[in-house]
Amino acid sequence: MLELVRQTQHPYRPLTQGSGVSKGIAVGKAWVFDPSVHQHAEVKSQGVEIELTRFRQAQRKVLAKIEALVQKTKAEVGEEESQIFEAHFMILQDEELIGPILFAIEQEHLSSESAIEKSFRLQIQIFETSDSDYMRERALDLKDLKTQLLDILNPSEKPGLSKLLAPIILVAEDLTPSQTMTMDRKNVLAIITEKGGQTSHTAIIARTLGIPAVTGVPRATTMFSKHDQIALDGEEGSLFLLNDLEMKKYFTDRAVLQYTDKQKVQLLRGKPTLTKDAHMISLYANIGSEKDLDAVEKGDAEGIGLFRTEFLFMERKTAPTLEDQLRVYKTVLNKLAPKEVVIRTLDVGGDKPIPYIKIEKEDNPFLGVRALRYCLKDIELFKTQIKAMLFANEKANLSIMVPMVSRATEMKQVKEVVDTCVAELEKDPRYKKKPFKLGAMVEIPALIFELAEIKKYVSFVSVGTNDLLQYSVAADRMNPELQNIYNPFNLGFIRMMNLLAQQAIAARLELGICGELGGIQEFIPLWIGMGYQKLSMIPSEVLGRRSLVSKFSFERCRKLLAEVLKAKHETDVKLKLTDFIQKGEKTT
Amino acid sequence: MEVQLKIKNKEGLHARPAGVLAKKAAEFQSNIQIVVNGQIKSAKSIMALMSLSLKHDQPFTLIIDGPDAQVAGDTLSELVNNEFKV
């Protein structure tokens, strides 16, 4: 498969192709990284005591390095990626690995180096022969740890990745997580590896750092010699050997152009989101905790369209108090003010049990007592959350949003609960009432037909597209067998989204999308054409989407909608939407 | 005592959950072993746990022997059922 030379958009024949895992075009000198260390097999033991001390020292030093890496990765990449280093930390103290090393030093009188080689070899073998891809990949983590230990025992003179003398395109067989995290980033123009795929650590870290990368290139390390000038396209995964000046100029121009494109996008920072013909919409961000606020700022969101509050309730034995919640809500509301923050009330169900949330075991938790349905049964919990939000609303930028509403009467109940909360809070002299908005999520198809009624209680509605699609086609989105049914290009679903918009506009409700489809580029022109005014998405995507919106007109979005509504088949819908995006890009 | 459990989290007993489980198990005095398809390994070792490559929904048994066996059994079951969230 990988041998196949695929299509390239560039007017040159690629030397080879791999998988493009981090987009961007880079031009530079190839630099082949050779991680091999000295041969240690011949090293003789200097005596049990000395070897034990040497090993313990090396172990301590590597543990300290890993600990620093955990912090660095947490800060620069994210919590999830840092966990691999936490696992490294434990592995390097694990009895299964360390026990045999100590045994070999003490009983077999081996040197630290030989003992390390021996114990690691056995463990690496166990991982490499596993039937799970994931475990086989972890063999690389063990090699990483082994190399780090041996490097400390015998510091190598070879140039490492952490100090590069000039900007290069890094070519390696594979990179370990610690190599990727500690490499000299300002001098790494791009990364090419023989191994690895879309989800390898190298790919994830390269994407986060914005370094173009191509993985899965067979024989990459032997293909280039040290001073070869090469170019790569990290999106299509193609590699080019630059053997004439004209070719070099072409790729250098492309690399510079993308840089100015990035700059152009930055020029939209702080600006409203407008189509070519000045139709304005708002781009908001979805967040799951206050930790996402930095990303919101970077992405330049115009507000928070969905603040999920579940994290406050998870992983604890008792319900969070008003004060617990107040602190978090206040941080987010005040940080964003005067921008709007839509906080969603608790959205839990029987599928994810929480000890103090008493939901009976149900056959169908997704059709059971969940979200609002539960909150209306546990009024005290619901009131505490609403009061915490109201209390936190010092800058009048709060919107309360309720999930899983199936009928207008439920919103009537919610409105009464909210009114009671306000009345009770007004007895507290510390509470200053500030304006706020109340809204409902549209996730249950029947609600679309009660929007006129719901208008009596709420001022806005926001569509949870994932659940709306799942409930309207009665297909579990996690079920791989049903992927053809759980399909957002589904004609019925698209028409339903349009009807929903018409109903909401007729009822004069503010209308937005906070589900995943709100941020997917192919759908954005369609939602704009239907009349959705507020799209909420992953924080880091906002600025890029603003640039996208500026490339087409509202009029063309309306035409696209008309064509899509006439489509006879879902593949036709898909084609029209993807086509529109590609053409839109070209006309600029 | 013996506890029969199943892996609840989607990704299986990967590095992170294995680490969480081993760390928790190591807090107890009791000898804690994990049995999968006839293989017996120490549940206090992240390496041993990882090498079992337990997948989503796969059953396994914890054999716990020692003064704090009851507490250890309860705590570890809860951890497994909570998808290793602490």
Interface residues (C-beta under 8 A of the other chain):
Chain A: Q83 I84 E86 A87 M90 I91 D94 E95 E96 L97 Q123 I126 F127 S130 D131 S132 Y134 M135 R138 D141 M314 E315
Chain B: E11 G12 H14 A15 R16 A18 G19 A22 K23 S42 K44 S45 I46 M47 A48 M50 S51 S53 K55 N82 K85 V86
